[in-house]
Amino acid sequence: MIRLSSAEGGAAEVAADEAIPTDELREGLLESLRAELGAAVVGSHIRPGDDLWVRVTADAWRTAGEVVRSILGCTYFDFLSAIDWLPSPFGRDMDSQEDLIISGAEPREPPAMTTGYAGGDTRLQVFARVANLDQHYGVTLKVDVADDDPSLLTWVPVYAGANWHEREAWEMYGITFVGHPHLVHMYLPGDFEGNPMRKDFPLLARRVKPWPGIVDVEPMPGGTDDEGEGEGE
Amino acid sequence: MTAVTDRDQLAALAARANDARANIEFEDDGMTLNIGPQHPATHGTLRIVAKIDGEQVVSAEPIAGYMHRGYEKLTEVRTYPQVTTLINRIDWLGSFANEVPFILAAEKLMGIEAPPRAQHIRTILFELSRLANISLFLGDLAIQLGGLTLGFYSFRDREFVLNQIEAVTGGRFHPNFDRIGGLKDDLPKGWIAETKVAMQKMRAFCDEADDLLFGNEIFQKRTRGIGVIPAEVAKSYGLSGPNARGSGIDWDLRRDNCPPGLAYDKVDWKVWTHPDGDAFARSWIRLQETREASKIVDQLLDTIPSGPIMAKVPRIIKVPEGEAWVATENPLGEMGYYIVSKGDLVPFRVKIRSASFNNVSIVPWVCRGVYIPDVITILASLYFILGDIDR
């Protein structure tokens, strides 16, 4: 990790923080979650003093919501959304493999799929964040959803605010929330086909007109070339 | 001036509102009333489809999406510095405040911290955008309820703040001024003294709003006991900011979960809460917050440290692999960015958690059983920006 700071004192403080990699509060939260959910907790990640990630199985998604609400006191619903971990088959400039073949270039090998904190086994993952406003901590819950049948039990009976967030995740990622009272389009027109936030859905504006800003890296004001780090990519 | 101040009377009003909500029965052949998408009462293209029975609303369903711009998808093809240009346009009344949580999240992943001077000026600009945002709310609320005077006053006095933002950033609406590791530029000469004068003018505006609006009997009668949201409901819908504090939730991200990179620990101010949870409480909280914001700016102006405004940052910004969530207390409520980085020039996924999306999602709940004119009051008191819902 690059650690750069204008002040030397700042760097020393960072080093001191790293010497204490434990976080009793979040370790305790994780323990109580494990006690309640048992084997349903399949992954976790703690950034000490900052945040907690917990991954649960799809069967236990609703139960996990009820547990964090009642046992951990996270009554505040922050957001719910999804991630598509598939590496984009289009580059940043949104050129598809077909275009490369037509222009005579070698088709690129897509990079291997990797997942983030707390791991993951499937391409699509739903994540939600809830918080305890009295003790000021939050928990990010993650859950894998099956690739062939992306569906989960809805969280609306647990957190009423999940209603709109699940509608958004449904239309953007195609994840069905079983038991949702009103699963209709949030933003898109009613007859829209496809799930725009999935990585294999091309950004059509870029396909039509290439983005001019792609090579545009201006030098820092007052800076000279030798100040730059990470160049030569 | 006879204000509705008696607690018992207020409780009775709230109970009556709740009774009306509980006693309503669905009538399938009820009339459907379309409010919006182009309607002055909705300030923006939010459409409310209300099913009404007589004068009472049986169900009100907001239809969003008339301004959806797909920022979450667009961030996946823009470099980190380019993303700030997009997210400026989420809440366009307090643009600078949109940039801050994103920059802080990127700084968190990179392990960079802005120098103290930059943190200070960042916080000042953050509070100035709060003033620019909430002062318009006070005028807008008055206009919705038929008091045009304060509307004009708020547009007039808001200029003082916008001028100060423009003097630093060059932009009145879209500053695009925050950078990973600091700020684009330093303050111009004479700016501190000018801003102090502007803050005095804002406080005078608050006093004027207090007199004209909050002391007005008609205003009180139209807002007291209207749109009552209990604290537990507010939490489960994820209401944040003044809407949550108006329901008695004592929670402010500036005080409670302030991310590193902002200078709120160096100032002293009060987080106001109101126990009633009605439209009046939410509006009153915003009036107090305008005052407090001007005080925060005053304190910060006195203590700006000297030093650089930019940390040493690589010229080509690559954010190391990881995930980060940073939320700040924006004018409209909690705004946060969940960034997933794959160590590339562009973010892999950015989840934008905007305040208005959650704040407006409570409309079907809170509008059930109210009278039609009160829908306008409730929408105005929840205070949303369309760009903040649709992103």
Interface residues (C-beta under 8 A of the other chain):
Chain A: M1 I2 R3 L4 S5 S6 A7 G10 V14 D51 W53 T75 Y76 F77 D78 F79 S81 I83 D84 S88 R92 M94 T114 G116 Y117 F127 R129 L133 H136 G138 T140 Y159 A160 G161 N163 W164 H165 M172 H185 M186 Y187 L188 P196 M197 L203 R206 W211 G213 V217 P219 M220 P221 G223 E227 G228 E229 G230 E231 E233
Chain B: A64 G65 H68 G70 E72 K73 L74 E76 V77 R78 Q82 M110 G111 I112 E113 P115 G181 K184 D185 E232 V233 K235 S236 Y237 G238 I249 W251 D256 N257 G307 P308 M310 A311 K312 V313 P314 R315 I316 I317 K318 P320 G322 E323 W325 A327 E334 G336 Y338 V340 K342 L345 V346 R349 K351 R353 F357 N358 S361 I362 W365 D390
